[in-house]
Amino acid sequence: MMEQLVAASELQMLPSVQPKCADAPRKNDARRKNVARFLKKEIKAGLRVIKIGEHGDRQFNFDDLIGRLPEPDQEVLNRARAARIVPVAPVPAIRSEMSEEQRALLWEKFENASDKERRRAGARAQIAREVNDEIEQGQIYTAAYEIVGNRHGVSWGKVKGISERVRGVNPKGASVHAHDYAAALLDGNHGRARNEYGPRWHKIWRSDYLNLNQPTAAASLEVACAIITGIRDPIAARRAGHRVPTTKTLLDRLNKEVPAEMILFKRKGSQAVESRHYVERDYKELRAGQAFNCDGHLVDWHIRLPNGKETRHIVFFGFQDLFSGVMLGWRLDVSENADLVRLAAGDAFQIALCDDLYVDNTYAAATKWLTGQTISRFRYKHQVNDVLGLFNTLGIRVHFVLPYSGRSKRIERAWGDIESHLRARPELDGAWTGNSVATKPENLGTRAVDLAVFESILREEVVAFNQRQGRDTPVAAGRSYQQCFDDDVASGRAVIRRATREQLRLTLLAAEKVTVSTKDNCVHLFGNRFGGELIDELTDSERTNLVARFDPAKLQDSLHIYNRAGRHLGDLHCIAAIGFSDHESVREMKRLKKRRRDAINDRIATEDLIDAASMGRMLPRTNPPTPAAPKIIRPFRSPIEAPRATEPEIFDSGIDIYDDEKVG
C-alpha cells in the first residue's frame, strides 16, 4: 500500500491554527506562521519530513502526523482524507458571467491600450490561469497563491488579487472565461492626463530652464509660477488654489518629449554636444617617425629667469611621435613664439624627419614662416606670393587641428603626465602655482626655482616619461614609449627619414621678408645694413621678394638669402653693425615700448578724466536771445503786387498853396 502523505499547506485549515484577527491578509499570514511554528516544534520532537514538494512545500507521513494533532484537528483531517478532498477556505459567491456587451467593451479597451499595458495584462492572465491549474490539481487557494507567487517572483497577495478579479470575488472584477483574462486584467490606472496642467506651464518653464545660464528646475518653476499665477512661491500658489505642477512632472515630460542632445545643446552649448561624438584614433596603422604632433603648454611653476625676474609664464613646447608616443624634441621660453617652435622642431628632426605634422592653429605654430603655402589653413589668409614655410620646405605635410583637444592631439594628454611627476620632485617644493584658481596651493609664491634648475629637472622627467614601463595603449601593450619607437625602427617596419645638415640649418635660422633698398642698394634688418655682390646679380622682381635667414642670437652675422620659392641665392655680409646683437634684444625692446605705452595709459586712467561725450552732456543748454522790439516799423511793399500811389487832384482856386507869402 502506498504511503499517504500530508503537505504542510493542507494544515492551514485546521481549527488549531486559525488566528483570532478578522483582517483577511493578516489572518492568512498568522495561519501560515502558526502552521510553521507547530511543524518546527514537532520536527524537533521527531517528526520526519518525507518529501519536499514543488516550491518547497514539505510533506509528512499521514499516520505519523495525525497522532501529534489535537482531536478536533484529527477529525477534520480524517474527514478530508476519507473524502479525498482538501479543505478550502470559504469564499464569497461567484457572480454571474459577463454579458457580451461587457466583453466587447473590455476588448475594445484592450485594443486601445499601449503595448506595455497589454504585456502587463498578459502576464497577469498567465498568473490567473496557473492558479486555476493548481486548484484543479487539489491545492487550496492560499497554497496555490504561494506556489504561483514563488514561481513568478511576486507576493501571494498580488496573486490573490489577480485571481479574485477574474473569479468575481473582488468588487473591481467579474467572473470571466479564461479566454478573456487578458482583457479583464488590463490595468485601468493610466496616471494623470498629460495635459492636466495645460501646455502653457511646460512652454514657459522650458523657455526658462533650457538656458545657457543652466538654472535649476526649481528656480525655473518659480519663474513660471510668477508669470502664470502671479505668485512666485509654488507652495503658496497651491495653497491659493492654483494647480502647479511639480519639478519632477516637468522634468519627466521634458525628458520624454525632447531629445537629450537638444537639452544638452540649450543648457551647455554646441561643444558639449560635439564632445559626445568623436572618432577613436588607431595609431597602429602608422609607423615610427611617420607623423608628429606638437603643442605648447604653460607650465604651472614659479620660475626665476637669468636676469633675476620671476615669472609664472614659461611655455614648454614639444614634438611627439604619434605612433609610439615618445617625446622627441622640446624647448622652453617665456612666450610661445615662432623661434620656440622652430628650435623644438630642430631637436625632433635630428632624430627623424616626419612626413605629416599636426599643429595648432595658434599664431606661433601657424605662422607663415613655418607653414607658408599651406592651402588648407585656419590662421592667416592664403596668398599666392606667400613665403615657402619651413615645414613645407622640408617636405612635411602640415595639418591644423583644434587647440586644447586631447582627441585631436595626443600630446595634450602628455602634459598632465609630466606635470604630475614634476609635482612629486622635492627640488620644486613650494614653486607650484596650480593649474587653475581652484587648485592654487597654500604656499603659493613662497619660492621661485631658477630656470636652469627647472630645465634640468624637466629634462629628467621627459626621459622618464619616454622610458616608463606599463603603458596600456594598443601600440605599447605594456612597453614604454621609447621601446615602442626603438623596436619599430629596429624591425625595419619604420623607414626613418634623416634630415641633412642644410635642412637642420634651416631649423636653426629665423626668417624675415626683406627688400633691397633703392637708396643705398643694401638690405636693412634690425638696424643693420647688409650688402655684397649678390645684390648686383638680382633682378628687379627678386629685389622686392627676398627671404633672409639668420641666427637670432647673432644678428650681425651674414644673412642667407633665399627667393620666395625657397632656393638659396647666396649670402650678404654686415656693412654697418649698428643694430641689436640678437633677436631677443629686439623682442625685449618691443616689450619695453609696449610697457611704456601701457604705463602712459595707466597714468591717464588715474587722472579720472571725463570723456568727451560726458563733457558734452555737462554743457549748459542756452537759448538764443530775444531781439528788442523796434519803435518804428517800415512796411514792406512789393513793387509788383502793391498798387502805385496816384497824385492827389488839385483844384485851381486861385490860391497858390505853396506860396508862403500869399498864404500869409
TITI-297601 format. One record per atom (N, C-alpha, C): z, y, x. Coordinates in steps of 0.02 Angstrom, whole numbers, plus 50000, padded with zeros to 5 digits. Example, Ala and Ser with C-alpha at 12.3 -4.5 7.8 and 13.67 -1.06 7.14 Angstrom:
TITI-297601
503904971650660;503904977550615;503904983550660;503544988850642;503574994750684;503945000250645;
//
This chain:
TITI-297601
500004994050042;500005000050000;500005006250043;499585011050025;499525017150065;500145021350058;500345024150114;500945028350115;500805034850077;501295036650030;501225042749992;501515048550032;501135054050035;501345059950073;501455065850027;501895070150047;502045076250011;501945082150057;501535086950036;501405092950076;501945098250065;502055102250116;502575107450110;502395112450056;501755113650045;501555118449993;501715115949923;501795109249914;501955106549848;502685107849830;503095109549876;503805110549862;503975117549836;503475121949831;503615128849813;503775129649738;503625124549697;503775124949626;504415121249607;504785118849657;505415115349642;505935120249619;506365118349574;506865123049547;507335125949600;507495122149652;507995124549700;507735130049747;507085130949751;506805135949797;506575142149760;506685142449694;506465148349657;506935154149670;506675160049689;507095165849702;507305169149637;507775173949642;508025177449584;507655184049571;507255186449619;506915192849610;506355192049559;506185197649526;505665197449473;504985199649499;504965203249555;504325205649582;503915199749607;503295199149584;502895193249600;502755192549675;502505197749710;502385196849782;503015195049820;503565198449805;504195196949839;504435189949820;504305188049758;504515181349736;504145175849773;503505176749785;503125171749822;503355171249894;503475177049924;503725176949994;504395173449998;504845175049952;505505171949953;505455164349942;504995162149897;504915155049884;504695151349947;504215154349984;503985151150046;504545150950098;504925156250102;505475156450151;506005151150134;506135150250070;506645145250050;506405138250068;505755136850056;505485130250074;505515129250149;505325134350187;505335133750260;506045132850286;506525136350255;507235135650277;507495128550262;507315125850203;507525119050185;507225113850233;506575114450246;506245109550290;506505109950361;506655115950384;506925116550452;507585112950459;508005113650407;508655110350408;508585102750406;508135100250363;508065093150356;507715089950416;507255093650447;506925090950507;507435089950563;507895094550568;508425093750618;508865087650601;508915086350535;509325080750514;508965074050518;508305074150536;507955067850545;507325067150505;507165071950463;506545071550425;505945071950473;505495067250466;504945066750513;504305069250481;503935073450519;503285075850497;502775070450511;502455068150457;501975062750464;501285065350486;501085070950459;500405073350470;500385080950462;499955084050501;499825091150494;499165091950458;499195094650397;498595095350358;498165101250380;497675102750338;497225108350354;497605114950352;497445119250401;497755125850407;498515125350416;498755120050448;499455119650467;499935117450413;499695114750356;500135112550302;500445105750321;501105105850334;501445099650356;501545094850298;501485088350312;501545083150262;502085078250284;502485075850232;503055071550245;503005065250202;503385060050219;503405053850180;503765055250114;503465052850059;503735054349992;504435051449984;504535045050004;505175041749995;505715044850039;505515046850101;506005049850146;506215056850123;505745060550094;505905067450074;506275067750008;506115063349959;506405064049893;507145062449894;507365058249940;508075056849945;508485062649971;508175067650000;508525073450027;508555079249978;508225078449919;508195083849871;508735083149818;508945088549786;509405088049729;509085084349670;509505082149623;509245078149567;508725081949526;508825088549510;508305091949471;507635092149507;507665093149573;507045093249611;506715086449613;507125081049616;506845074349617;506475072749552;506775074949496;506455073649432;505775077149428;505745083549449;505115087249446;504595084049491;504795082049551;504315079149598;504085072349575;504545068249545;504345061649520;503865062249462;503995066949416;503535067749360;502845070049384;502845074549433;502195076849459;501815071249493;502175066949531;501835061449564;501605056149515;502015054949464;501825049849415;501195052049377;501165058449361;500575060849325;500005062549373;500145062049437;499655063549489;499375070549481;499805075249465;499615082249461;500085086149505;499865092049521;500265096449563;500565101749519;501195103049524;501485108349482;501205115149503;501015118949455;500735125449468;501145130749433;501105136749459;501475142249428;501135144249364;501525146249314;501205148449252;500815154849263;500225155249234;499795161049241;499635163849173;499475170149169;499295173049104;498655169749078;498575170649013;497995167648981;497355170849007;496855166849017;496215169249041;495845172748985;495595178749000;495225182348949;494525179448940;494215181348887;493565178448869;493045180248920;492515176548920;491955177848966;491645184548950;491285187449003;490955193948995;490335193148952;490175198548915;489565198648874;488965199948919;488375198948889;487765200048927;487675207448944;487905211948900;487855219048916;488285220848976;488895217948978;489335219249035;489055216449100;488765210549096;488465207649156;487885211849180;487465214349134;486895218449154;487135224949187;487685227849160;487945233949189;488225232749259;488555226949268;488825225249335;488265224649386;487735221049368;487185220049416;486795226449428;486775230849379;486445237349390;486835241449442;487495241349437;487905244749487;487825241449556;487755234849556;487675231249620;487025233249654;486485233949615;485845235849644;485855242949671;486245247349639;486275254349662;486765255449719;487135250349736;487635251049790;487275250849858;487635253149909;487365253049977;487385245950006;487025244950060;487025238350093;487725236450116;488095241450140;488775240050165;489225237750107;489175240950049;489585238949991;489385232049966;488735230449967;488505223849944;488745218349991;488755219750057;489005214650104;489745213350092;490125218650079;490845217650066;490955213650002;490565215149949;490625211449887;490445204049897;489935202649938;489765195649951;490305191949988;490645195350035;491205192150070;491785190650022;491925195149975;492455193849926;492265188149879;491625187849861;491395182349818;491485175549852;491355175249916;491445168949953;492185166949954;492625171749961;493345170149960;493545167449892;493295170549838;493465168149770;493215161049759;492605159449783;492345152749774;492755147649812;492975149349873;493375144649912;494055143449880;494335148549848;494965147549811;494855142549755;494305143249718;494155138449665;494075131349692;493755130749750;493675124049779;494345121049797;494805124949824;495475122349842;495855120249780;495785124049726;496135122249664;495855115749636;495195114949639;494895108749614;495115102649655;495285103749718;495505098249761;496245096649751;496585100249708;497285098649693;497795103349722;497595108749756;498075113449784;498335118149730;498955120249739;499215125449695;498925132149717;498985137249672;498665143549687;498955146849749;499605146849757;499905150049816;499685146749880;499645140149879;499415136549938;498675138049952;498285138349898;497575139949906;497485146949935;497915151649912;497865158449939;497995158550014;498505154850036;498675154750107;498135151250147;497865145850121;497355142050158;496725146350167;496495149350113;495885153450118;496015159750158;496615162650152;496775168650191;496775167250265;497075161650285;497065159750356;496365158450381;495955155750337;495275154150357;494865160450370;494975165650333;494595171850340;494975177350376;495585176050396;495955181050433;496205186850391;496355185650326;496615190850282;497275188450253;497645192950223;498285191150194;498195187350129;498705183450111;498655179550050;498655184149989;498975189949994;498985194649938;498285197249922;497895198549974;497215200849962;496805195349931;496895189049953;496525183449923;496735182549850;497365183549837;497605182949768;497285188249723;497255194449748;496955199749708;496225198449693;495855195849742;495145194249732;495065188749680;495485183549686;495425177949639;495605179949568;496115184049560;496325186049493;495825190849461;495455194549500;494955199049471;494395195149436;494185189649465;493635185849435;493895180949382;494555179549381;494835175049331;495085178749270;495065185549272;495285189349214;496025190549211;496395188349263;497125189449264;497275196649279;496925199549328;497015206549347;496725210949292;497085216149271;496815220549218;496155223749238;496025224549304;495405227549326;494815222649324;494965216249315;494435211249319;494285208249251;493875203149252;493685199549191;493475192549212;493545187749165;493345180949180;492585180649183;492325179049242;491605179049252;491405172349282;490765170949276;490485164849305;490435165849381;490445160249418;490415160649491;489785164049516;489235163649477;488615166849498;488665174449495;489155177149457;489235184349451;489805187149493;490075183049538;490645185249577;490475191449619;489885191449650;489715197049695;489685203649656;489385203549597;489345209649557;490015211749531;490435206849512;491085208549485;491565211149538;491475209049599;491925211049653;491665216949693;491175220549667;490925226449701;491475231749702;491565234849760;492095239749768;491915245949727;492345247949682;492215253849641;492465260249672;492795259849729;493055265949762;492535268449811;492195273849794;491675276649837;491915282749875;492545284249873;492795290249907;492635296549868;492795302049897;492665308349864;491915310049867;491705314349821;491005316449819;490835320449882;490225319549906;490025322849967;490015330449958;489825332749899;489795339949886;490395342349847;490965339249858;491565341049821;491755348349833;491705350649895;491895357449912;491305362249909;490715359849899;490135364149898;489825365149967;489175366349970;488845367050035;489035373450072;489325378350037;489495384650071;490035383650124;490515379350110;491045378050159;490745375350224;490315370350217;490025367250277;489575372150314;489195376150278;488735380750311;489115386050351;489625389150320;490005394350355;490405391450412;490715385750399;491125382750453;490685380750512;490105377650499;489665375650554;489385381750591;489255387050555;488985392950588;489475395750639;490115395050626;490615397450674;490795392150726;490805385850705;491015380550751;490485378950803;489845379050784;489295377550830;489125383850869;489555385350917;489515391650955;489655390051028;489325393751072;489435392651144;490135394751166;490495398551124;491195400151140;491645394151130;491405388851098;491755382551088;492425383551053;492415386650993;493055387250956;493275380450931;493915379750918;494165373550890;493975372950816;493995366850790;493825365850720;494315369450674;494955369650693;495455372950652;495335380550650;495165383450707;495035390650709;494425392450668;493905388450671;493315389750630;493455388850556;493915384250539;494105383450469;494465389650444;494875392750485;495205398950465;494695404450451;494185404950494;493665409950483;493295408650417;493105402350405;492755400750343;493205401850282;493845400350288;494315401350233;494395408750217;494415412850269;494475420050257;493855422950224;493265420350241;492645422850211;492575420650139;492745414350124;492625411650057;493185413350008;493805412650030;494375413749984;494705420449993;494595423750049;494955429950063;495635428950093;495845422650102;496485420850132;496345417150196;496625419550252;496455416650317;496785409850327;497405409050304;497765402850316;497535397550265;497265391850287;497045386650239;497615384050196;498215383350224;498785380750185;498955385650129;498975392050147;499125397050096;498575397250043;497955396250063;497405396150015;497465390249967;497665384449992;497765378749948;498335379949899;498865383149922;499435384649877;499225389649824;498735393849841;498505398749792;498015395749742;497845389349749;497415386049701;496705384949724;496535386749785;495855385749810;495775378649839;495195375849831;495035369249861;494755370449930;495155368849980;494965369950050;494925363250085;494355361550115;494295355050150;494705355050213;494855349050237;495205348250300;494705348250358;494965349150418;494525348950477;494225342050486;494595336850468;494335330150475;493735329050429;493785331750367;493215331150321;492605334650348;492695340650374;492135344550400;491835341250462;492265338750507;492015335550568;491655329050553;491935325050506;491615318650489;490915319750461;490855324550416;490195325650387;489715328650439;489975332950483;489555335750536;489285330250581;489715325550601;489505320150646;489025315350612;489065314750545;488615310250510;487935313350499;487905319950488;487285323150469;486915326550527;487275328450578;486975332250634;486965327750696;486405327350732;486375323250793;486875325850846;487125321250885;487625322950936;487345327750988;486705326951005;486405331351055;486335338451030;486225339250965;486185346050938;486865349350940;487395345650924;488075348450928;488235350351001;488045345951047;488165347451118;487765353551140;487155354251117;486735359951136;487035366451110;487255366451047;487515372651018;488185374551047;488585369751070;489255371351095;489295371951171;488845368451207;488895368451280;488245370251315;487705371251278;487085373651309;486605368151327;486025370351351;485485365651367;485635361351428;486005364051476;486155360051536;486585353951520;487035354651472;487455348951452;487035343451421;486515345451383;486075340451353;485635337151407;485385341251453;484955338451506;485335333851552;485985335051562;486375330651606;486455323651578;486325322751513;486375316051484;485745311951497;485215315251518;484575311751530;484385312751603;484405307551640;484235307951711;483905301451733;483615301651790;483255295851817;483645293151877;483785286751875;484115283551931;483605282751988;483755285752044;483285285552101;483415279352143;482885275852160;482925269852201;482645271552270;483085271652320;482875273352388;482625267352427;482615261452396;482395255452433;481645255852449;481265259452409;480555259752421;480375264252481;480865268152505;480745272352564;480885268552627;480745271752683;480885268952749;481275274152789;481605272052841;482005276552882;481555281752914;481755288152909;481375293552938;480785295852898;480665292952839;480085294752799;480195301152760;480795301952730;480935307752688;481635310252702;481695316952708;482345320252719;482495324652659;483135326152652;483335331552607;483835335952643;483825342352629;484255347052664;484595351652615;485165354352636;485545358752592;486075362352633;486305367952607;486845371752638;487485371152598;488055371152632;488705370352600;489185375552628;489515379252584;490015384152605;490675380552617;490895380152679;491485376252696;492115379652668;492625375652654;493235378152623;493785379152675;493625382952728;494105383752782;494125390952806;494715392852832;494835399552859;494655399252933;494125402752954;493845402153022;493915408853058;494075408453122;494095414253166;493475414253210;493075419453204;492445419953241;492575421953313;492075421053357;492175422853428;492335430253438;492115434753393;492265441853401;492955443753375;493355438753354;494035440053331;494105440853257;493565441653221;493595442553149;493715435753115;494065436053059;494195430053020;493775430152956;493535424452937;493105423952878;493215417252844;493075417152780;493095410952741;492395409052717;491905412152747;491205410952726;490805408352786;490865401952799;490475398652851;490025393552817;489385393752832;488895389352800;488745383452846;488795377552818;488645371252852;487985368752822;487445369052862;486785366952838;486595360452874;486385355452834;486225348952863;485595345952836;485315341152875;484735337252856;484945329952854;484785326552798;484985319652787;484385315252773;484385309252800;483865304352786;483985301252717;483475301352674;483565298952606;483635291352603;483305287652645;483335280452642;484035277852660;484285279852717;484915277152742;485515281352723;485425287952716;485985292452703;486305295352765;486025294052823;486315296452886;486165303952893;486665307652919;486595314852931;486285315553001;485665318253005;485295318453068;485385324953106;485435330553072;485495336953107;485875341953065;486275346353097;486655351253059;486825357153106;486955362853076;487155368853113;487655372853070;488025377453102;488495381953069;488285389153081;488405393453031;488265400553038;488675404252986;488735410852995;489125414952949;488765416152883;488125414652880;487735415352818;487165410352819;486895409052760;486325404552754;485685408552764;485355407652820;484765411552837;484225406952863;483635409652872;483075405552895;483175402752964;483515406653008;483645404153076;484095397953074;484605398053030;485045392253024;484665386053002;484235386852952;483845381152928;483375378652982;483065383153017;482585381253068;482915377453125;483495379753148;483835376353204;484105369553183;484375369053121;484605362453097;484025357653090;483445360253069;482845355953065;482635353653134;482695357953184;482515355953252;482945350253277;483605350353260;484045344853281;483835338253247;483645338653183;483455332553148;482775329953171;482315334553185;481645332553205;481625329553275;482145330653315;482175327253380;482265319753372;482545317553315;482635310353302;482035307553266;481795311053215;481215308653178;480895314653143;480235314453139;479855319653104;479645316653038;479935319152983;479835316052918;479145317952889;478955314252838;478335315652801;478455320152740;479045319252708;479215323152648;479905326152658;479975332352634;480595335952640;480765339052572;481385337752548;481625340252484;482135345752498;481975351852477;482395357652493;482555361452429;483065365752433;483245370152378;482745375852373;482715379052315;482285384952309;482705391252322;483135390952373;483525396852392;483105401452436;483365407552446;482995412552485;482915410052558;483425406852585;483395404852655;482945398752665;483055393552624;482675387352634;481955387952611;481825392252561;481145392952535;480775398852564;481035401952617;480685407552647;479995405352671;479515409852667;478825408052684;478745406552758;479215408752800;479165406852871;479265399352881;479605396152832;479705388952835;479245385152788;479115387952728;478735384352677;478085387852658;477835392352699;477235396052682;476645391552669;476215393552620;475625389952598;475795383452560;476425382952536;476595377652489;476435380152420;475965377052386;475705379752323;476225378952268;476505373052259;476995371852206;477675374252230;477865380252210;478485383252234;478815386952176;479475387752181;479855391452132;480105398152158;480085399052222;480325405252253;479745408652288;479665415052277;479125419152305;478455417052274;478005421752272;477345420552242;476865418052295;476495412952277;476005410152323;475405414852329;475225416552391;474655420852405;474195417352454;473555419152450;473055415852491;473165417252565;473375423352582;473445425252652;474155424152678;474535419552647;475205418052671;475175414952741;475715416252779;475785413152845;475905405652836;475615401552878;475745394452876;476455393152898;476875390452852;477585389352866;477695384052919;478305384052946;478475379352999;478395372152976;478655370552917;478615363652893;477895361552881;477485365952853;476785364152843;476415363752909;476615367752958;476315367353025;476435360453056;477025357653043;477195351153070;476935345453027;476555346952975;476275341652932;476765338552884;477265342352862;477785339952816;477625342452746;477645338052698;477555339952628;478235342352601;478235348452575;478855351552550;478895350752475;479485348552451;479625347852379;480245351852363;480195356152312;480765360352292;481145356852235;481805356952240;482235353652191;482745358652166;483155356352118;483655360752087;484265361452132;484545367552138;485165368352177;485755365252140;486265363452179;486905360752153;486795354752108;486315350552124;486175344652084;486215338552129;486725334452117;486795328352157;486265323252144;485965323452083;485435318652068;484775320752099;484695327252114;484085329652145;484105328752221;484695329752251;484765329152323;485365324852339;485255319752378;485785315152396;486315318452438;486125323652476;486585326752522;487155330452486;487055332152422;487575335552384;488215331352382;488135324752378;488725320352375;489035319352443;488675321052496;488965320152563;489475325552579;489395331652548;489865337052564;490575335152543;490655332152484;491325330252462;491635325052507;491235320352532;491485315152576;491735318152642;491345322552671;491535325652735;492135330252726;492135334252672;492695338852660;493345335152650;493335329452614;493945325752602;494245323152667;493835321252715;494095318852779;494295324652825;493985330452816;494205336252855;494915338352834;495075337852770;495745339752747;496285335152774;496085329252797;496585324552825;496715325752899;496335330152931;496425331553002;497035336053013;497515333953054;498115338253066;497945344553104;497395344653143;497215350653180;497025356453134;496835354953072;496625360153025;497155361852973;497765359552983;498295360652934;498425368152926;498425370352863;498555377352849;497945381752844;497355379052861;496745383052859;496305381552799;496495376752758;496085375152700;496165380552647;495605382652616;495625387952567;495515385452496;495355379152487;495205376652420;494485378152401;494205373952359;493515374852339;493435378652274;493985380852244;493955384952183;494615388652176;494645393052127;495265396852116;495835392252096;495675386952058;496195382552033;496475377952087;496115376952142;496335372252195;496575375752258;496715382152254;496955385652314;497655383252332;497775381352396;498425378652415;498955384252420;499575382052423;500125386852426;500145390452493;499915387052546;499915390152613;499255393552630;498915396152579;498275399352589;498345405452635;497915405752686;497905411452731;498435411452784;498815406052792;499335405952844;499065404552913;498455401952917;498185400252983;497425400652981;497135402653038;496415402653047;496235398453108;495725394353101;495505389853155;494915393053191;494935392553258;494375395153297;493735391453280;493185395053281;492535392153263;492355386353309;492505386953373;492345381553420;492745375253405;493395376153387;493815370353371;493555367053307;493405371153257;493165368453193;492495364753203;492065367553244;491415364353256;491485357653290;491955357053337;492055350653372;492345345453324;492815347553280;493105342853232;492575340753181;492155345453160;491625343853112;491125339053143;490985339853207;490515335253240;490795328153240;491445327453251;491755320853248;491725317853178;491835321953127;491825319453059;491125317553036;490615321053060;489925319253043;489755312453074;489975311453136;489855304853167;490225299453129;490845300853109;491225295953070;490905294653002;490625299952972;490275299252908;489675294552915;489315295052970;488735290752980;488925283552996;489485282553029;489675275853053;490195272453010;490405275452954;490915272452912;490635266352876;490985260752883;490765254452853;490955254152779;490665249352744;490845248152675;490495252552625;489915255352643;489545259352595;489255254752540;489365256852477;489155252452421;488495254552390;488065257952426;487415259652400;486965253452400;486435253352359;485985247452359;485665246152427;485545251352466;485235250352532;485745248052583;486335251252582;486835249552633;487125242652622;487335241152560;487615234552544;488195232752590;488665237452599;489245236252640;489185238652711;488585240352734;488495242852802;488615250352805;488585253152865;488635260352873;487935263452868;487925270152858;487285273652854;486895273252920;487255273852975;486935273553040;486635266653053;487005261553032;486755254753041;486135253452999;486115256252938;485515255552896;484905258652930;484995264652958;484445268052992;484215264053053;484685261953095;484515258353157;484185251653142;484445247953091;484165241353075;483445242053049;483325247253009;482645248052982;482155249853037;482385253853086;481945255653142;481835249653187;482375245853201;482305240053246;481885234553216;481885233853149;481495228453118;480745229953117;480555236153130;479855237953130;479585239953062;480005239653011;479775241752945;479665249352942;480075253052979;480025260352980;479595262453039;479115266853025;478675269653076;478915276753089;479255277753145;479555284253161;479025288753192;478975294853166;478515299853193;478915304453239;478745304453303;479095308553352;478765315353359;479165320553365;478905327353374;478755328553448;478195331853461;478025333553530;478445339453555;478385340953620;478765346553648;478535353153617;477895353953604;477645360053573;477895360653501;477925355053465;478185355353397;478925357053395;479305354153441;480025355853443;480125363153463;479685365853504;479745372853523;479665377453462;479245375353415;479165379353355;479805379853315;480205374353314;480825374553277;481355378853310;481275380353374;481755384553410;481555391853411;480965393553386;480715400353388;480675403253318;480905409353311;480835412953248;480135415853243;479945418253184;479275420953173;479315427453134;478855431853150;478805438253115;478065440153110;477885443453054;477205446153047;477165452553089;476645453053129;476555458953172;475835461153168;475725467353186;475055470153192;475015474153257;474415475153281;474305479053342;474255486453323;474675490453354;474685497553339;474045500853365;473755505053324;473155508753344;473305514553390;473955516553396;474135522253437;474175520353511;474535514853526;474625512953596;474355506053612;474015502853563;473705496353575;474235491153596;474825491353564;475385486753578;475655483953513;476065478753521;476415475853465;477145478053469;477405480753414;478095483253412;478515478253373;479085476253403;479535471453372;480255473153391;480675474853342;481375476353352;481475481653406;481055486753406;481135492153454;480835490953522;480555485153534;480235483553597;479475483653589;479115485453644;478385485553645;478135479853688;477635476253659;477345470453694;476595471553700;476335469853758;475615470653770;475365465453819;474705465553830;474395460853875;473645460653864;473305456653904;472575456153899;472355452953834;472795449153804;472615445753741;472415450753687;472715456653687;472575461553634;471845463653637;471565464453698;470875466653703;470385461353678;470605455053676;470165449653654;470175448553578;470645451853544;470715450853472;470195454753434;469975451953379;469515455553335;469915460253290;469555464553255;469895469353211;470285465853156;470015460453128;470375456953074;470985453253101;470945450553163;471515447153192;472075451953211;471915458153227;472425462953248;472925464453191;472705463753130;473145465253073;473425458953040;473285453153067;473525446853038;473775442253093;474325444253125;474605440453181;475305438153163;475505432753194;476185430053188;476475429353257;477045432553268;477385432253333;477975427553328;478005422753372;478575418153375;478965419853439;479635419753432;480065422153486;480735418653482;481105419153538;481785416453541;482255421653513;482615420353458;483045425453429;483595427853476;483795423753523;484315425853570;484035429953629;483375430253636;483065433853693;482465437653666;482595443253634;482065447053602;481615450753652;481815451153715;481415454653765;480985449953807;481015443553791;480575438753825;479875439153794;479425435153820;478735435253797;478685432953725;478175435653689;478025433553621;477455428553622;477525423353581;476985418453572;476605420553510;475965422253518;475565425053464;475135419553433;475165419253365;474775414353326;474385418253273;473835415253251;473495418153193;473785415253129;473545417553071;473825415353008;473725407852995;473235404953027;473115397853018;473565393453061;473975396553105;474435392853147;474155391153215;473575393953235;473285392453301;473575397153353;473785394353409;474095398253462;473545402253499;473625408953503;473135413153535;473315414953607;473955415653621;474175417553688;474855420753685;475055423953743;475705427053748;475635434453763;476135438253740;476195445353755;476855446553789;476845451053840;477445452353879;477755459053859;478415459453869;478785465553850;478615471153900;478415476853874;478245482653916;478835487353921;479145489053865;479725493653865;480295490153830;480795488053869;481375484553841;481885489553819;481785492253759;482245497253734;482585494953670;482425489153645;482715486853582;483325482453593;483495478853541;484075474453545;483925468353587;484455465253611;484355459653656;484295453053618;484535452653557;484475446453520;484435447753445;484255442553410;484155443053337;484805444353301;485345441653324;485995442553292;486215449853295;486025453353349;486185460453353;485805464453299;485185462453287;484805465653233;485145464453166;485355458253156;485675456653093;486345460353086;486705461153142;487345464653141;487235472053126;486705475053154;486565482053141;486405483053066;486035478453037;485885478952966;486525478352925;486985474052946;487615473452910;488025479852916;488015482952976;488375489252984;488095494852941;487425495152937;487115500152894;487305499052821;487295492752800;487485491352731;488215492952719;488645491452768;489355493052761;489465500552757;489065504352795;489135511652793;488925514352725;488385511652698;488175513852631;488705512152578;488985506152585;489495504152537;490115508552542;490295510552604;490875514952613;490755521752581;490145524252589;489985530852558;490015530252482;489755524752455;489775523952382;490485523152357;490905519552396;491615518952377;491965525652379;491805529752430;492125536352435;491915540752376;491285540252356;491055544152299;491415541752235;491535535152230;491865532552171;492585534952166;492925536052224;493615538452223;493665545752202;493125549352205;493145556452184;493195557152109;493085551652072;493135551851999;492685557251970;492065557451992;491595562451968;491355560751898;491165565751862;490915564851794;490155564251797;489895559251762;489175558151763;488825563651724;488165564151735;487775569551706;487775569351630;487735563451601;487725562951528;488375565551498;488945563751530;489585566251504;489635573751513;489395576151568;489405583451578;488995586951524;488425584151507;488015587251455;488375587451388;488755581951373;489135581951310;489715586851311;489975588451370;490545592951376;490345600251369;489715601951379;489505608951374;489585611551303;489845617551296;489935620351227;489255621751195;489225620751132;488625622151094;488645629351068;488165633651088;488135640751069;487555641951021;487665646350973;487145648250926;486795654650949;486155655450934;485815661650954;486115667750918;486175673550953;486475679450921;486055682050863;486395684850814;486055687750756;485825694850773;485185696450765;484945703250781;485235708550733;485325714650759;485595720150718;485085722350665;485335724250608;484895726550553;484605733450569;483945734650564;483645741250578;483795746250522;483845752450543;483955757750493;483315759650457;482755759650492;482105761450463;481635755650471;481325753550417;480855747950418;480165750550401;479685749250446;478995751350435;478635745650399;478355747050343;477995741550307;477355739750342;477155733750332;476535731250361;476005731050308;475445734350324;474885734450277;474275731750313;473965726950283;473365724050313;472775728650301;472365729850352;471785734250342;471245731250298;471305724750287;470785721450246;471005720850175;471625718350164;471845716850097;472125723050062;472465727550098;472775733250064;472255738450046;472285741449988;471795746649968;471905753050007;471345756650020;471385762850058;471635768550013;472025772850041;472295778650003;471745783849991;471715786649930;471215791749912;471505798849921;471055803749932;471275810649941;471505813349873;472055816849872;472275819749808;471785825149784;471695825449717;471225830449688;471555837349686;471225842149715;471495848949718;471085853549672;471455856849629;471125861449582;471105868449613;470545871549606;470465878349632;470785883249583;471365885449600;471725890049556;471695897249582;471315898049635;471265904749663;471825906249712;472235901449721;472795902449767;472725897549825;472765899949885;472725895649945;473435893349960;473565887049945;474255884449953;474435883650026;473965883950070;474115883150141;474175889850177;474075895150141;474125901750173;474825904250160;475195904550213;475895906550206;475965913650185;475515917750210;475585924850194;475445925950121;474925922550094;474765923450024;475315920649980;475595915450000;476125912449959;476725917049957;476865919650016;477455924050019;477365930049977;
//
